[in-house]
Structures are given as C-alpha cells and as structure tokens.
Amino acid sequence: MSSEITPSVTTAQEYIKQQEQLEAEARELLPFKADLCTQDYDKNETGKPLRQAVYLCKTCGYDKGICVGCSIICHSDHDMLELFPKRSFVCDCPTPRFAQECNLKKLKTTYDAAPNVYNHNFQRRFCACDEIYEPEECEQDMYQCASCEDWFHEICLNLRDTHSEHKTHNDDNDDNEDAGPALRLPRSQFDTFVCSECVLTRDLDLLRRYAGTPGFVLLETMEGGGSQVDDSKTSDERDTGDSAIPLKFSNKREHSQEATQEESEAKRVKMDEQGEQGEQEKQAAIPTLATQQCHAPKPQHASQQLIEKLRANPPPRPPSKAARADMFLLHGWREKWCKCASCLKELSQHPWMISEEATYEPAEEEQPEKTLLELGTEALNSLPREKALDGVKAYEKMSSSVKDFLKPFAQSGRTVEAEDVNGFFQQQQQQQQNMNGNGKEDEQ
C-alpha cells in the first residue's frame, strides 16, 4: 500500500499567530529603548564611566566593545557575543576603533585616557583555561570574578571534579544543575568570588589579610584536586557556621538561555533614574566614621602560608590546571571590614568591596498596544480609497503568483529550496521591468 506525502500547509491565521508570537519574544528579549549610545549619557555619581553590559561584535573584530544600544541599532545584523557587565567602560562604537559610522552618535570621538580594559574576553576567550567561549556548546555554569570581571568554569575553579572534561551542551540536563560530581562548595553558600589571579597579583592586601576568616573562604587547588583551606587549628576565631547559611549568588552565568536575563542581580540603574540617586546613597554605602584602632581579624596561618607560597612562585599561564587560591565570599562579607582609617583608605580604592555596584540599564521600551498586523491594517485604511484599492489589487496579484509558484511543489511533494524562491522573485522583477518598459514605449 503506497503512502503519499501530504505537504505541510500553513493557513493565514496560523501564520499571523506565529508572527505575533515572534513579536512577543522579540519584545521580551530586547525590552530596552535602543535610541542612545552610552557615550551620550552622563557618568555615574562618582564621575567615572558607567558599569554596563558590554558586547563584542565578532563581525567587526576583537579588542573593542559596544553598549546595548549600539549592539541593536548599529550591529543588529552582525555576529554578537555578550560579555556581560564591565565596570568603567566607554562604548567604542563612535570611536576610530570602528570603521563604520555609529548610527546613534554621528561624530567620531576619541578618548586619550579611556578607562577601557580589554582582557581576553574581548577575543572570545574566558577563564584561566583561556578557552574560546561558545554559548551554544558550554554546559557548565560560569562564575564572574568580582575584581577582574572575567568568567570562570566551575571545573577550572575546582568546584567540581577537575578530571571531568568540559562537556558540550545537552538540553536534557538543563534542569539538573547538580548532575555529575558533587560541588566542593555549593553555589548556595557563597555570594561572589575573587579569582586566584586577582588574589595573588592585584593590589588587594586587605582582602588577602581576611583570607580564611569568617566570610572569606580560600579554596586551595593543587593538581589533582581542590579543598578548602583549614585554619581551624590555628585560630579560635574560625566560624564554621558560615558555610551552612543559604545564600543567593549573583555573579553566575548559567549554561541555559535564561542566563542573559538573570546574570546580573546587582542593582540596575535606568537612564531616567540615574540622576536621582544623588550623594545620599553614595554616602550611605561608604563608611565614613573611621575608628582609631584597627579591628581587622588576626591573619589565618594556613591561608596566609598558601598565599605567600603562590605569590613567591607564581603558577604558569594559563594556570587552570596549576595551583590556585580562589577566594569565595560568603553572605554579609562587606559588613565584616574593619573601619579604621588605614583599612578605609584601601577600601576606597576598590568601590566593589564597599557596596554592590550599580549597573546601567537603558529605560524599557513602552510595549505597543497593537501588533504589526493591526498597525498595518490601520495604515491601509487611512490611505485614500484609490491608493488602498491599488494596494489590495497588488497584494491579490502577488498572492495569486505565489500560489501558482507553490502549486507544483505541493502536487509533487518536493521541498521548496532557496534557489527556487530566488528564481521566483527574479522572474517577478523581470516581468515588472518589462511592463515598465512597455509603458514607456506606449507613451512615446
């Protein structure tokens, strides 16, 4: 018994419904007003450039970044990669770094003392392993360092078994975040982290002093595995209760598509709200009453010994499989700083250590009350009767031509290929040119 392939047919109502769903998805993914380059926006209340979501345009080249507005208006048809928030960043789109003209800021600008730092993220590389990031293939959760704002695989941080290979994306595992080896430090138990590179090499003496004290967990990684540094034998101040507090981590990139919307849970600032923050919020966040005596906790022997050892013998780069000393900061860690003049002076050099950072986000676009179909119908009805009739006739003629074109495919069950569609429109264009030519000859 022979069976015939019934060609798939989409009705007008089904097509309209599909388009409305696409419009709704587009509004959900891009709810922002994309009418302003952040170069035209005032700096934050500290006088420094904004902390904002930055995008890499792979089409235009590496080692430069653009704001969300330019990613939509100027590079919408390009291959983009979201790098997520970067502090003190100036959009490069309207600068000589890009050959094309910025559609939001026509005049080219230059920044002789631009604060932009272009780490390997601007070459599509992330983590200590320096791996090229492919969003569609990366299954692991990634965590953002609070200091350098690079992103790290949980395996490279030895949060999971370092002997496991980087897995490719598998949709079947999206709902099972704890699949595979158990986490050495569950993600619910820390707020953020500072990568080993920053702990060992950056000007963070106060942070290093707090290593191993309550709220500042140092995770030691040696080749073959990792473990939490145990200072309990060298200090009576060790608070083992910290690790049992359930916390919400805000600097994690999930491997699912929802990551782009949930990645940053830091305080976000809209364009029309930035000017209202003022000095009150700033002064409230920064402790001003310095104490005379330093109350920083006593340095923990095991943690300090590890840090000194690794600083004296820096691990090779990339150091993903080498010794590491990543520091995981538990809930309330910002409240534990000493308030003496010396400690406050160092804290003032690193605002992220004092308070949660404000992250710029453009104002949301007002949602349209009508669909594109409804707007198009209204526009057609507003035309003069003669013009409207001409438009309807042209639509009916094109509709009839499309039906005639598709009929043989439906009868034979053959798939419509791209070259078939291109040939159809080329034929329509040629017919229109012939009609226009004949019309000119008749006029002569």
C-alpha positions in Angstrom: 0.0 0.0 0.0 1.6 3.2 -1.1 1.5 6.3 1.0 1.6 9.9 -0.3 3.4 12.7 1.5 1.0 15.4 2.4 2.7 18.8 2.0 2.6 21.0 5.1 0.2 23.9 4.7 0.2 27.0 6.9 -3.1 28.9 7.0 -3.2 32.7 7.2 -4.5 32.5 10.8 -1.6 30.2 11.8 0.9 32.4 10.1 -0.5 35.5 11.9 -0.3 33.7 15.2 3.3 32.7 14.6 4.2 36.3 13.8 2.6 37.6 16.9 4.5 35.0 19.0 7.8 36.2 17.4 6.9 39.8 18.1 6.2 38.9 21.8 9.5 37.0 22.0 11.4 39.9 20.5 9.9 42.4 23.0 10.9 40.0 25.9 14.5 39.6 24.7 15.0 43.3 23.8 12.7 45.4 26.0 15.0 48.4 26.0 14.9 51.7 24.2 17.8 51.5 21.8 17.9 55.2 21.0 21.1 56.3 22.8 24.8 55.4 22.8 26.0 55.4 26.4 28.7 57.9 25.4 25.9 60.4 25.3 24.9 59.5 28.8 26.2 61.2 31.9 28.8 59.4 34.0 27.7 57.8 37.3 27.7 59.7 40.6 31.4 59.0 41.2 32.3 60.8 38.0 33.6 57.6 36.4 32.3 55.9 33.3 29.4 53.5 33.7 29.4 49.9 34.7 27.4 48.5 31.9 26.7 45.4 29.8 29.3 45.2 27.0 29.0 43.3 23.7 31.7 42.0 21.4 31.0 42.3 17.7 32.8 39.4 16.2 32.0 40.7 12.7 33.8 44.0 13.3 36.8 42.5 15.1 38.2 41.9 18.5 39.6 44.1 21.3 36.7 46.6 21.3 33.3 46.7 22.9 29.9 48.3 22.4 26.9 49.3 24.5 23.5 47.7 24.3 22.1 50.5 22.2 24.8 50.2 19.5 24.5 46.4 19.6 20.9 46.7 18.5 21.0 49.8 16.1 24.5 49.7 14.6 25.3 46.0 14.7 21.9 44.2 14.6 22.9 42.0 11.6 26.3 41.2 12.9 27.6 38.2 14.9 27.5 39.4 18.5 28.7 38.0 21.9 27.5 39.4 25.2 30.4 39.9 27.6 28.1 40.9 30.5 28.8 43.8 32.8 32.2 45.6 32.8 32.9 48.5 35.1 34.2 51.9 33.9 33.7 51.1 30.2 33.2 53.6 27.4 31.4 52.4 24.3 33.9 52.1 21.4 31.3 52.3 18.6 31.6 56.0 17.9 35.4 56.0 18.1 38.0 55.3 15.5 38.2 51.7 16.7 35.3 51.0 14.4 35.5 51.8 10.6 31.7 52.1 10.2 29.8 55.1 11.4 27.8 54.9 14.7 24.1 55.4 13.9 23.4 56.8 17.4 26.4 59.2 17.7 27.4 60.5 14.3 30.6 62.4 15.2 33.6 60.3 15.9 35.1 60.8 19.4 38.4 59.9 20.9 39.3 59.2 24.5 43.0 59.7 25.1 42.7 58.4 28.7 39.9 55.9 28.1 39.5 53.6 31.1 38.6 50.6 29.0 40.5 47.4 29.8 40.5 44.8 27.1 41.2 41.4 28.6 41.0 38.1 26.7 37.2 38.2 26.9 37.4 40.7 24.0 39.0 37.9 22.0 36.1 35.4 22.8 38.3 33.8 25.5 37.3 33.2 29.1 38.5 31.6 32.3 42.0 30.7 33.4 41.9 27.9 30.8 41.7 30.6 28.1 39.1 28.6 26.3 37.1 30.1 23.4 33.5 30.7 24.6 30.7 29.1 22.6 27.4 29.9 24.3 25.5 27.1 22.4 28.1 24.4 23.5 29.1 25.4 27.0 27.2 23.3 29.5 29.0 24.4 32.7 28.0 27.2 35.0 30.4 30.0 34.9 31.2 32.5 37.7 32.3 36.1 37.4 35.2 37.3 39.4 34.2 40.4 41.4 37.6 42.0 40.9 38.6 41.5 37.2 35.1 40.5 36.0 36.4 37.6 33.9 34.3 34.4 33.9 35.5 31.0 35.1 34.3 27.4 34.6 33.3 25.7 37.8 35.6 22.8 36.9 38.5 25.2 36.5 37.8 26.6 39.9 37.8 23.0 41.2 34.2 23.4 42.5 33.7 20.1 40.7 36.0 17.2 39.8 38.8 18.7 37.8 39.3 15.3 36.0 36.0 15.8 34.2 36.3 17.1 30.7 34.4 20.2 29.6 31.0 18.9 28.4 29.1 20.0 25.4 25.6 21.4 25.8 22.8 18.9 26.4 19.3 20.2 26.7 18.3 17.1 28.6 20.5 18.2 31.5 19.3 21.9 31.7 17.1 21.3 34.7 19.6 19.2 36.6 22.2 21.7 37.8 23.7 19.2 40.2 24.4 16.5 37.6 27.8 15.0 37.9 30.3 15.1 40.8 29.2 16.9 43.9 30.2 20.6 44.4 33.0 21.1 46.9 31.4 24.4 47.9 27.7 24.5 47.0 26.7 27.5 45.0 24.0 28.4 47.5 26.7 29.0 50.2 28.6 31.9 48.7 27.7 35.4 47.3 30.6 36.0 44.9 34.2 35.1 44.5 37.6 36.6 43.6 39.8 34.6 41.3 43.2 33.3 42.2 44.9 35.7 39.7 43.4 38.7 41.5 44.0 37.3 45.0 47.7 36.7 44.2 48.7 39.6 41.9 46.3 42.6 42.4 46.6 45.4 45.0 44.2 43.7 47.4 46.3 43.5 50.6 43.2 43.9 52.9 41.3 41.1 51.1 44.4 38.8 51.4 44.6 39.6 55.1 40.9 38.4 55.6 41.6 35.1 53.8 40.4 32.2 55.9 38.4 34.4 58.3 34.6 34.1 58.7 33.0 35.0 55.4 36.2 34.7 53.3 36.7 31.1 52.2 40.0 30.2 50.5 39.7 27.3 48.1 43.1 25.7 47.6 43.6 23.9 44.2 46.5 21.7 43.6 47.0 19.4 40.6 44.6 16.5 41.0 42.0 18.2 43.2 41.0 21.1 45.5 40.0 21.6 49.1 39.0 24.4 51.5 42.0 25.7 53.4 41.5 24.6 57.1 42.6 27.3 59.5 40.6 25.9 62.4 43.7 24.5 64.1 45.4 27.9 64.1 42.6 30.2 65.2 39.9 30.2 67.8 38.0 32.7 65.7 37.2 30.2 62.9 33.4 30.3 62.4 32.4 27.0 60.8 28.7 28.1 60.8 29.2 30.4 57.9 29.2 27.6 55.3 25.7 26.5 56.4 24.0 29.8 55.6 21.9 29.6 52.4 22.9 32.4 50.2 21.9 33.8 46.8 24.8 34.1 44.3 24.5 37.0 41.9 27.6 36.7 39.7 26.9 33.4 38.0 26.3 32.7 34.3 24.0 29.7 33.7 24.5 27.5 30.7 20.8 27.9 29.8 19.5 30.7 27.6 17.9 32.4 30.6 21.4 33.4 31.7 21.4 36.6 29.7 18.4 37.9 31.6 19.4 36.6 35.1 23.1 37.0 35.1 23.3 40.3 36.8 21.3 40.7 40.0 23.3 43.7 41.1 21.4 47.0 41.4 20.5 48.2 38.0 20.0 51.8 37.1 17.8 53.1 34.3 18.6 56.2 32.3 15.8 58.3 33.8 16.7 57.1 37.3 20.4 57.6 37.4 20.2 61.3 38.2 18.0 60.7 41.2 20.5 58.6 43.1 22.5 61.5 44.4 25.0 61.7 47.1 22.8 60.3 49.9 23.0 56.7 48.5 26.7 57.1 47.9 27.5 58.3 51.4 25.3 55.7 53.0 27.3 52.9 51.2 30.7 54.2 52.2 31.6 54.1 56.0 32.9 57.5 57.0 33.4 57.2 60.8 36.9 55.7 61.0 37.9 54.1 64.2 41.3 54.8 65.8 42.2 51.2 66.3 42.4 48.5 63.6 40.0 45.7 64.2 40.9 43.6 61.2 40.9 39.9 62.2 44.1 38.0 63.0 45.7 36.6 59.8 44.9 32.9 59.5 48.1 30.9 59.3 47.2 28.2 56.7 45.6 30.7 54.3 48.5 33.2 54.6 51.0 30.4 54.1 49.3 29.3 50.9 49.1 32.8 49.5 52.7 33.6 50.3 53.8 30.4 48.7 51.9 31.0 45.5 52.9 34.7 45.3 56.6 33.7 45.7 56.2 31.1 42.9 53.6 32.3 40.5 51.8 29.4 38.7 52.3 29.2 34.9 49.8 30.7 32.4 47.2 29.5 31.6 47.1 28.3 35.2 43.8 26.3 35.0 45.5 23.0 36.0 48.1 24.6 38.2 47.9 25.6 41.9 45.2 28.2 42.6 43.9 30.1 45.6 40.4 31.3 44.7 38.5 33.2 47.5 34.8 32.7 47.9 33.0 35.4 49.8 30.0 34.4 51.9 26.9 36.4 52.7 27.5 39.6 54.6 31.2 39.8 53.7 31.1 43.6 53.1 29.9 44.1 56.6 33.0 42.5 58.1 35.6 45.1 57.1 37.5 47.0 59.7 36.6 50.7 59.8 40.0 52.2 60.8 41.5 54.9 58.7 44.1 52.6 57.2 41.6 50.0 56.1 39.1 52.6 54.8 41.8 54.1 52.7 42.4 50.8 50.9 38.7 50.1 50.6 38.1 53.4 48.9 40.4 52.2 46.1 38.0 49.3 45.3 34.4 50.5 45.5 33.1 47.0 44.7 34.4 45.9 48.1 32.3 48.5 49.8 28.9 48.2 48.2 27.1 46.4 45.5 27.8 48.2 42.2 25.1 50.0 40.2 24.9 48.6 36.7 23.5 50.8 33.9 20.5 49.6 32.0 18.6 51.6 29.4 15.0 52.5 30.0 12.5 49.9 28.9 10.6 50.4 25.7 6.9 51.1 26.1 5.1 48.0 24.9 2.9 48.6 21.9 -0.8 48.1 22.4 -1.2 46.7 18.8 0.5 44.1 16.7 2.2 44.9 13.4 -0.7 43.4 11.6 -3.2 45.7 13.3 -0.9 48.7 12.7 -0.6 47.8 9.0 -4.4 47.4 8.7 -4.9 50.8 10.2 -2.3 52.3 7.9 -4.1 50.7 4.9 -7.5 52.0 6.0 -6.1 55.5 6.3 -5.0 55.7 2.7 -7.2 57.4 0.1 -9.7 54.9 -1.4 -7.9 54.8 -4.8 -4.5 54.1 -3.3 -6.0 51.5 -0.9 -7.6 49.7 -3.8 -4.4 49.7 -5.8 -2.6 48.2 -2.8 -5.2 45.5 -2.4 -5.0 44.6 -6.1 -1.2 44.4 -5.9 -1.5 42.1 -2.9 -4.0 39.9 -4.6 -1.8 39.7 -7.8 1.2 38.8 -5.7 -0.8 36.2 -3.7 -2.0 34.6 -6.9 1.5 34.4 -8.3 2.8 32.8 -5.1 0.1 30.2 -5.2 0.8 29.4 -8.8 4.5 29.1 -8.0 3.9 26.8 -5.0 1.3 24.6 -6.6 3.7 22.3 -8.5 5.7 21.7 -5.3 2.5 20.8 -3.3 1.5 18.4 -6.0 4.8 16.6 -6.3 5.8 16.8 -2.6 9.1 18.4 -3.5 10.7 20.7 -0.9 10.9 24.4 -1.9 14.6 25.3 -1.9 16.2 28.8 -1.5 17.2 28.9 -5.2 13.6 28.2 -6.2 12.4 31.2 -4.1 15.2 33.4 -5.5 14.3 32.4 -9.0 10.6 33.2 -8.5 11.4 36.8 -7.3 13.9 37.3 -10.1 11.2 36.3 -12.5 8.7 38.7 -10.9 11.3 41.5 -11.0 11.9 40.9 -14.7 8.2 40.9 -15.5 7.8 44.2 -13.7 10.7 45.7 -15.6 9.2 44.5 -18.9 5.9 46.1 -18.0 7.6 49.4 -17.1 9.5 49.3 -20.4 6.3 48.7 -22.5 4.6 51.5 -20.7 7.3 54.0 -21.6 7.1 52.9 -25.3 3.3 53.4 -25.4 3.8 56.9 -24.0 6.2 57.7 -26.9 
